[in-house]
Amino acid sequence: MREFHELNSLEEVDAWIRTNQLALLYISRPNCSVCHGLKPQVQNLMDNYLKMQLGHADAQQIEELAGRFSIFTVPVLLVFWEGKEYIREARIVHMDLLEEKLDKLYNHVAG
């Protein structure tokens, strides 16, 4: 199970997205039961995408995240390639559909 890199400020999040060609950002809140249940499922799935960097940000700690990424609920999964958002999943994430989307992007860019 892969671990997420903890990001503690909006500046760290932006720098992390810029410096990682293929990146998944997991945004959650501490009191969100859906967030806590989904995170290990995402971690296990990410074993299939070793070239993808994993980052985690706490929307409660970094209040600016909501405005920066137009987030209205948590959890949110954002996948970036070369700094551009390609995949967005929020709240109820269907893991099989997420895997299909990730496969398409990953096979195209990480070949």
C-alpha positions in Angstrom: 0.0 0.0 0.0 1.5 3.3 -1.1 1.6 6.3 1.2 0.5 9.9 0.4 2.9 12.8 0.6 1.3 15.2 3.1 0.9 18.8 1.8 0.4 21.5 4.4 -0.2 24.7 2.5 -1.7 25.9 -0.8 1.9 26.9 -1.9 3.1 23.3 -1.2 0.1 21.9 -3.2 0.8 24.1 -6.1 4.5 23.4 -6.1 3.9 19.7 -5.8 1.5 19.7 -8.8 4.1 21.7 -10.8 7.0 19.4 -10.0 5.3 16.0 -10.6 4.5 15.1 -14.1 1.7 12.6 -13.1 0.1 13.3 -9.7 -3.0 12.3 -7.7 -4.1 14.8 -5.1 -6.5 13.4 -2.4 -8.4 16.1 -0.5 -10.2 15.3 2.7 -11.3 16.5 6.1 -10.5 14.9 9.5 -14.1 14.4 10.5 -15.2 12.8 7.1 -16.0 9.1 7.4 -16.3 8.7 3.6 -12.8 10.2 3.3 -11.4 7.7 5.9 -13.0 4.8 4.2 -12.0 5.7 0.6 -8.3 6.5 1.3 -7.1 2.9 1.8 -9.0 1.8 -1.3 -7.2 4.5 -3.3 -3.9 3.6 -1.8 -4.3 0.0 -2.8 -5.3 1.0 -6.3 -2.3 3.2 -6.7 0.0 0.1 -6.5 -1.0 -0.3 -10.2 0.3 3.2 -11.1 3.8 3.4 -9.7 4.8 6.5 -11.8 1.9 8.5 -10.3 2.9 10.6 -7.3 0.4 10.7 -4.4 -0.4 13.8 -2.4 -2.9 14.4 0.4 -4.2 17.8 1.6 -6.6 18.5 4.5 -9.3 20.9 3.4 -9.9 22.0 7.0 -6.2 22.9 7.5 -5.8 24.6 4.0 -9.1 26.5 3.7 -8.0 28.0 0.4 -8.2 24.6 -1.3 -11.9 25.0 -1.8 -11.6 28.2 -3.8 -8.4 27.1 -5.7 -9.9 23.9 -7.0 -13.7 24.7 -6.8 -14.3 22.0 -4.2 -17.8 21.8 -2.6 -17.5 18.4 -0.8 -14.9 15.9 0.3 -13.3 13.6 -0.5 -12.0 14.8 -3.8 -9.5 13.0 -6.1 -7.8 15.2 -8.6 -5.4 13.7 -11.2 -2.9 16.0 -12.9 -0.7 15.5 -15.9 1.9 18.1 -16.5 0.1 20.5 -14.2 -3.3 20.2 -15.9 -6.3 18.5 -14.2 -7.4 15.4 -16.2 -9.6 13.5 -13.7 -11.9 14.7 -10.9 -13.9 12.4 -8.6 -15.8 13.6 -5.6 -17.7 12.3 -2.6 -18.9 8.9 -3.8 -16.1 7.4 -5.9 -16.8 4.3 -7.9 -13.5 2.5 -7.8 -14.0 0.5 -11.0 -14.8 3.7 -13.0 -11.9 5.5 -11.5 -9.6 2.6 -12.4 -10.8 2.8 -16.1 -10.1 6.5 -16.2 -6.7 6.1 -14.6 -5.8 3.3 -17.0 -6.6 5.4 -20.1 -4.6 8.4 -18.8 -1.7 6.3 -17.4 -1.3 4.1 -20.5 -1.3 7.3 -22.7 1.2 9.3 -20.6 3.3 6.8 -18.7 3.2 4.1 -21.4 
